[in-house]
């Protein structure tokens, strides 16, 4: 080993949210694996913002604790606590403003690096850190934890606004045409981008302008999942470039999934699934923030009961605390006699459940999902077809992609103008389309999702398309 070889320090700045932080740090681990030679030249440093009232048992805390047991050259650097902003217009503005308050601490941490900093990888909502990186002459990479399609759409927000007076897309019936993408129905626009006059739209406009200053985009997707969007980004199709500037490099390295070390073999949900026939159970789970009011819960129960299919339903209730996940449910909100009538073919689980372990179980035949991108990637990895029920963020765009571009889901009628309401009849119809043995649409969807499962797994194997991009990224970050 060359002891005189200077190590490159690569810094990562995630936001303290499981859907963002965990996959970003899995990329960091992947970079180290690419660089795992006797002359390893990279060490990873994680700058951690301090959340208010951090829950030590949260998914983020648990993940960070497990990371420290893996004996990898990954160093955690908790930044000093900064009081969160009290005045903000939307969640995107809150996160962006909170990161801005951390800029002096981020600059101090980077300046104190024990070795040259070869790169800074920041969350998609932390593009304001690029100013600090530029001052220190450090190349910045944006980790985009969502889809290549959403990134491409974000990079074209200026042209959308420039072509017409500001509009609310929820009030018009038209298609949004972005170069290289399928036309997007206005009703499928992401929540933050529905209204051009909104604070969230302006926040994404700000990030889009800053993104172009980065050296590269690291995207949790690949060309098999999003062929059109990845090709468009690779060609540098955007309206943000200024004369003399170069479009950032694209590194589609997905699917990036944290499998962790399963300690849930005895979980009651898995024990119940062990007693069910193969591919017979519909799994319903709506993410850490997904929850419904009593009227919607009753509609779901009726739809499940009338469908006649087996189900495992993770039922959670809304949390009134800001930025806190859903809470355990009280089964008394279910229709009277529902649990007894569906006993044996259905299980309602009112607390956290091990989603990856459930999706990987042979009894699972379908997934009703809120369309969070991480959940979608997990479902593709295990070859589970989906019924999309988008709730917030970019999930309506994801749902459109699943049905119309990737063809791994059957459509569910969601009344977006009525808080995403789904009737029992519409849910029953979607379930039967997916799960009935003789359903032609269900058969086509299952064949397609198995093709995607194979493509996703090959992509991250050595020599696969995502692996090649990750190797390229690691080589670039290893340069001192």
Residue, then its C-alpha position, 0 to 999 in steps of 0.5 A: x500500500x502507498x502510504x503517501x497516497x493522499x486520500x480524497x474526502x467526499x462530503x455528503x449533506x443529506x436532509x434529516x428525512x428517511x426518504x432522502x438520507x438513507x438512499x443518499x448514504x447507500x450511494x456513499x457506501x456504493x462509492x466506497x465499494x467501487x473504490x475498495x482496493x488496497x490503495x483506497x483513496x476515498x473517505x466519506x464524511x457526512x454532515x448531519x443537520x440536527x432536527x428539533x426533538x429528534x426521535x432516537x428510535x426513528x428510521x434515520x437514527x436507527x440507520x445512522x446507528x447501524x452505519x457506524x457498525x459496518x466498519x467503513x471509512x464513513x465519518x459522521x459530523x453532526x453540525x451545531x443545532x440551528x433553530x428552525x425557521x418560524x416563518x415559511x410559506x411551504x414545506x419546500x421553503x422550510x427545508x431550503x430556509x433551514x439549510x440556508x441557516x446552516x451555511x456558516x457551519x457547513x463552510x466551517x466543516x468543509x474548511x476544516x477537512x483533514x484532506x482535500x475535498x474532492x466533492x460535495x454531494x448535497x440533497x436536492x433541497x440543499x442547492x443553496x450550499x453550492x454558493x459555499x462550495x464555489x467559494x471553497x472551489x469544491x465541485x458539487x453534485x446534486x443527489x436527486x432522490x426522486x425520478x429523472x422525469x421530475x428532475x427534467x420537469x423541474x429544469x423546464x419550469x422557466x419555459x413553462x412560466x414564460x409561455x403563458x400567464x401564471x396558471x393553476x394546473x388543477x384548473x385547466x385540462x391540458x398536457x404539459x410538453x417537456x422535450x424528451x418526455x411523454x406529455x404530462x396531463x395537468x392533473x398529474x403535475x406534482x403538488x408543489x408545481x400545480x400553481x405557478x403563483x405558489x411559494x412551492x413553485x417558486x422554490x423549485x424555480x430557485x433550485x432549478x437555477x442553482x442545479x445548473x451550477x453543479x458538476x453532476x446529478x446523481x439520480x436514483x433511477x436508470x435508463x431501463x426504468x425511465x428511458x425517455x427522461x434519462x436520455x433527455x437529461x444525458x443530452x442536456x435538454x433544459x432551458x436553464x443553461x446560460x451561454x458558456x455553461x456546461x450541463x452537469x454530468x448525469x449519473x443514474x445509479x438506481x435502484x438504490x435500496x437499503x435492505x439493511x439487516x432484517x431482525x423481523x423474522x418473527x414479525x406478526x405480519x410475516x407469520x400471517x403471510x407464511x400461511x397464505x398462498x403464493x402471490x395471493x395477498x394485496x399489500x396496502x401501505x402508504x409511507x411514513x406520512x400516509x394516513x386517511x380520515x375515518x370516511x376514507x378508511x371506511x371506503x377502503x374497508x368496503x372495497x377490500x371486503x367486496x373485492x374478495x381478495x386477501x389483503x394485508x393493510x397497514x393502517x395509520x392515522x394522521x399526526x397533527x405535529x408538523x413534519x411528524x410521521x403518521x401514528x398508530x391507528x385505532x381499529x375501532x374506526x373500521x366498519x362494525x364487524x369488518x375484522x370478523x368478516x374478513x378474518x383469515x383472508x385479511x389482516x389490518x395492522x395498525x402500526x409500523x410494518x417491515x415493508x421490504x420484508x413484506x414486499x419480498x414475501x412470496x405471498x404478496x401479489x400486489x401493492x397499493x402504494x402512495x407512490x413514494x419513489x423509494x416504495x416504487x423501487x422496492x416494488x420493482x425490485x421484488x417484481x410486485x405489480x402496483x395500484x397507485x394511490x398518490x397522496x402528495x409531493x411528486x406522487x401524482x406524476x409517479x402514478x402517471x408514469x407507472x401506468x402509462x410509461x413503465x406499465x407496471x401498475x393498473x389505474x386507480x381513480x383518485x379524485x384529486x380535487x377532493x383530497x385524493x378521495x377514492x371510492x370503495x367501488x373504484x378501489x374494488x375495480x382496481x383490485x380485481x383488475x390486478x388480482x383476478x386470475x383471468x384479468x388480461x390487464x393484470x396478466x400484462x402488468x405482471x409480465x411487465x413488472x417481472x421484466x422490470x425486476x430483472x432489468x433493475x437487478x441487472x443494472x446494479x450488478x457489475x457491468x450493468x448500466x447503473x454500476x457503470x455510472x457508479x464506477x464513473x462517479x467514484x473515479x471522478x470523486x477519487x481525484x484529488 
